[in-house]
Amino acid sequence: MPLPPAEPRERRHTRSIEFQGFEREDGLFDIEGHITDKKDYAFENKQRGMVQPGEPVHDMWVRVTITQDFEVKDVIVSIDTGPFDICSAVEDIYKSLIGLKIGPGWFMKIKKEVGGVKGCTHVVELFGPLATAAIQTVIPTLRRRKNEPSEFKDRPYQLNGCHALASDGPMVKERYPELYTGE
């Protein structure tokens, strides 16, 4: 169901974020993220001059190569457009993430390693949902390789990760009664 009708308004900003997951021929996985920010009005930027409506304020890419165990093997960042000429100077700092593993505490590790003045706020923001895109890419691919059904045979990794899969909720009671913790 879409949102209800809004009050009269005029759009001022659009942020678009897209992720794609790829299985590589060498058995690794590439997860690519892209973020753009655009304004619906022209404005002056001291380094770029006049930025026209619909022209990106931010246009940034990240590619993270991971193993099937979610270990980061490579990171490539490309800052095509930023508000300042110096923005792209941090692209190589993200190589410091090689060796990390996507899992619990992932985003906190990212912020510690490349957050704040070490990196770009907008690129760092991509790494949170990138983890979800990685899981959505790798887990089903591994199941398909093993010719396993899409339903979990063992404990689902999302158990207690969202409202629908609360261990005391109706979905777990129905699908995974042995894991159900309700009354």
Secondary structure, 3 states (H helix, E strand, C coil): CCCCCCCCCCCCEEEEEEEEEEECCCCCEEEEEEEEEEECCCEEECCCEEECCCCEEEEEEEEEEECCCCEEEEEEEEEEECCCHHHHHHHHHHHHHCCCECCCCHHHHHHHHHCHHHCCHHHHHHHHHHHHHHHHHHHHHHHHHCCCCCCCCCCCCCCCCCCCCCCCCHHHHHHCHHHCCCC
